[in-house]
């Protein structure tokens, strides 16, 4: 994680879409990550006070319909959540950063 992002996380309120927990659970179930979603999310809760962001699922689904640049349903929903919440999305994913002005990694 870039230092600028770490510094930002240490001084700003930090929230994550519940879709992130769902995606991490899915990745764990298929063997793409080695620990369940609770492990990294718990660490982020302890270190940065991470909260689960709560926005309308209907609004997220509506915003996701307007995201044609990815076929990945998790990327679509997480990006839509950022749009609905009008919140920055910290991601190393280059495709998301290329298409979503709210996405940051530096």
N, C-alpha and C positions, 0 to 999 in steps of 0.2 A: 504494500500500500504506500503510495507516495506520501512524503512528509507533509505536504500541504493539506492533503485529505485528512491525515491523522490529526493535525492541528485543528482543522475545522471541526472534526468529530468531537474533539475534547472541549470545545467552547460552545458548540451549538446543540440544540435539542436534536436528538437522533431518533428516527422512527423508521420502521420497516413495514412494507406491505405484508399482509398475511399470506399473500401468494408466494413470497420468498420462502416461508416455512414449508408450504406445500411443495414447492420445487425441490428444496433441499431434501425433504422426505422422499420424494420420488427418486432423486439421484442416489440416495442411500439404498433404497429398495432395489434399484437395478445395478448396484455395485459401482457407480461412478464416483462416489465419495465414501470415505471410510468410517464416518461417524454420523449418527442421527442428527437431524436438524437442531435438536435441543442443545447439543454441545456448542456449536459456534454461536448460536443465538444467546445462550446463557453467558458465554464469555463476553459478548458484546453488551449484554445487559449490565454485567458487573463493571466492565471497563468504561463504558460510555453512557450508561443509563438508557440503553435502547428500549424503546416502547413499540408496541404494535400500532400502526396507524390505522385509523378506522374511517373509511369513507364508504359511500353507498356502492354496493355491488352493482346495482343497476346503472349507475353513472360510469363505473369502471368498464362494464360490458359495452355500454354505448360508445365510450371513447375508444375501446379496443377495436371496434368495428372500423374505425377510421385509421387504423394502423396497418397499411398494406405491405410494409417493407420487411416483414418477418413472418415466417410460417410457424415459428416457435410460440405455442400458446402461452407459455410462462413469460417470455420476453414481452409479448403483446400486452398481457394483463398487468405486469409490473410497470411497463412504460405508461400504460393507460392510468394506472393508479397515481403515478407521479403527475400526470397531466391534470387529473381531477383534483388532486391535493395541491397543485401548483407548487410542488416541492422538488428540490434537486434530487436527482437519482445518481448515487455514487455507484459507478460500474466500470469495470475494466473492459467490458464488451465493446469492441470497436464499432460494430454495426449499430448498436443502440446509440453510442455517442455520435456517430455520423448522422443519424436521423432525428434524434431527440435533443432539442436545444437545452432541456433541463438536465441532461446527463453530463456528469463531470468525473474526471479522474486525475486532475492535477491541481 
